[in-house]
Amino acid sequence: MKYSVRFPAESIQKKFHKALEIIPPKIQDEVMEAIEGLTDNPRPAGEPKIKPPLIVYQYAAQYRLKIRNYRVLYDVDDEQRIAWIFDVRKRNERTYAR
């Protein structure tokens, strides 16, 4: 059974799309494809958990997707079969800042 991909709040969805607009178009497509891939496999091979979880907008992001120099921060709810998307960030020294 597939997972759905959602945002926990409309405000987080707006912030995500605003951050996505800054990314070059080709990489935007790669980010969206990677997120769509979470419906089949919410824990892709080679993507370890973030330890300790990163707090993003009061939510705990336990996973990340690596797309070139960008990271999508998210969590997985296995009971409801939902991958919760929190943020997309350019990889730098502040990406995992607590």
N, C-alpha and C positions, 0 to 999 in steps of 0.2 A: 504494500500500500504506500502511495506517495505521501510526502510531506508537503505542507503548504508553506509558502514564504510570506511573512507578514512583518509589519512594523508595529511596535507596541502602542504607538500613539501617532496621530496625524501630524503633530508638530515634529516628531522625529523623522517621519517620512519626508516632510518638507525640507528639513535640514539635510537629510541624506541626498535628496535630489539637487539641492543648491550646491552641495559639495561636489556632486557628480558633474555638474555643469562646468566646473573649473578644469576638470580632467580632459585631456585631448580626446577627440571623438573616437578614435580607434580603440583607445584603452577603455573608454566608456562602454563600448560594445563588449569588450572582454569581461569587464566587471559584471555587466548584466547577464552575460552567458554563464559566468561562474555562479552567480546567484541563482539562476534558473536551474543549474546543475544540482543545487541543494535539494530540489524536490525529489530526486532519485537517490541521492547519497548525501545526507547532511553532515557526514564526517569523512571528507575525502582523504584518501591515503596520503601520508606525508604532511598532513596538517595537524600537528599536535595541539593539545589543549593549551590555553594560556594559563600559566601558573605563576602567581595566584590570579584568579579571574580579574579582569579589568572592569572597573565601574565606569559605565558610559550612561549618562542621563539617568542615574539611579538604578540601572539594570546591570547585571553581571554578565559581561561578555566572556564566554569560556572558550570560544573558538575564533579562528581568523582564516580568511582566505587570502592567499598571496597572489596578486595579479601585478606582475612587473614590479614597479616601485610603490604599489598601493596595497592597503590592507582593508578588507571588509571585516568588521567586528560583529559577531553574532552569537546567539545561544540556541540550543535545541531543547525543545520540550517533547520528549518521547511519548508521554501520555496523550497529549493532544495532537501529536505529529505535526508540529509547527517549528520552523526555523525562524527565529526572531532576529531581524536585521536591525542593528543599532547605528552603525556609522561606517563611512569609508574615509580613510586617511592616507595621506602621502607618508611613506615610510621615512622617518627621520628620528632624531633623538627624543621627540615628544610623542611619538605614536603610542607608546606604551606607558607614558608618564602617569603616575598614580595621583 
